């Protein structure tokens, strides 16, 4: 992932680069972003952010986070435990019993067990856009509440300001983003 | 004059220290005992420091000066949103607390942005209830310069903290701007220390004003007298906060007359102090100067 911050003074640019890096890491979208470009213009209070979406992580399946021991399921990655449990209860109801924090007992027939491993617990694609928009909201200064999106393939670009956004800035944003991203 | 210091140590002979403070005419501001660890904020007359130090030498423990003790400081951020809270707003508040201050965190209703940033009259009055204010701003020099004009209206000492280290503005300290993690590195602590020193300087003006025209009675003494008449309710923390020129008391309206009638020397509290309802918490007791009310003992 490449992050480029321009427009402000050296200190502001460096500070916002760190803010971008930390925010993407906190939201777990670092690996799904190819490029991030941020243009700061504090004098006119205009900020432009453009994020190019890259490869999205593959869906997480039951077999990835849990191991089978006959009819008992042992959760390896506890982060996915709530999602796994709700999936099993939806699918099998009372036949899936949580014995302890990481152990689940399944009263299933053998033929039901095999496809279970391939069941998708969580698909990062589902909420990727929501997470990217959340990141943009966290990065852009809070006062810049007037937003103008510029649509593009595989990229999210937003101009933000506290004043109405002029045609001039819309044009300039297209030029800036066209230059660095795409 | 009273000196305010902090003792941290074990419970061994802890009571003896408390008795000594009372014997020499000092006050206990805050006390917490956590199993075998104790922490005590105490105020005692300047000249008795040697006696306290000797006692602490016997007990073993840490004895540190609290530069901001006895003050109530408002930490103001442009909003309470995720851009400012919890970092760095809470880190600033926490550091000030460690230096002895009682801090209140406040977010402005319309403090964000540059042109649109504003402080309402009510917010200004709330900030002015405390001894000093610390404003936590962001990374842009332009925005900080514009917001500095908003802070100029205040009638209490204030300090602005923000990111740019090289900004030439009065009442400004750099190095603490927008952050996404805790201020825990050595250079961050250095910035926080610098902030404390600057704030201490700002507060010195107010301290000097109080020294030149002394109050009728020390707020610490009033606190002790109030506690004797209206004891703190179970589980209530810091019902009385000491300020440089008064106190903030968290009481219900029905207790107000009891507070007004507390005897301080030969007078009642309501005669030597102005008691008014705070705009956000409890009642404010602003003690009048001795030159106005005369001697009370």
Interface residues (C-beta under 8 A of the other chain):
Chain A: X8 X9 X11 X12 X15 X16 X18 X19 X22 X23 X26 X40 X42 X43 X45 X138 X141 X142 X143 X144 X145 X162 X163
Chain B: X78 X79 X81 X82 X83 X84 X112 X113 X114 X115 X116 X117 X138 X139 X140 X141 X142 X143 X163 X164 X165 X166 X177 X178 X180 X181
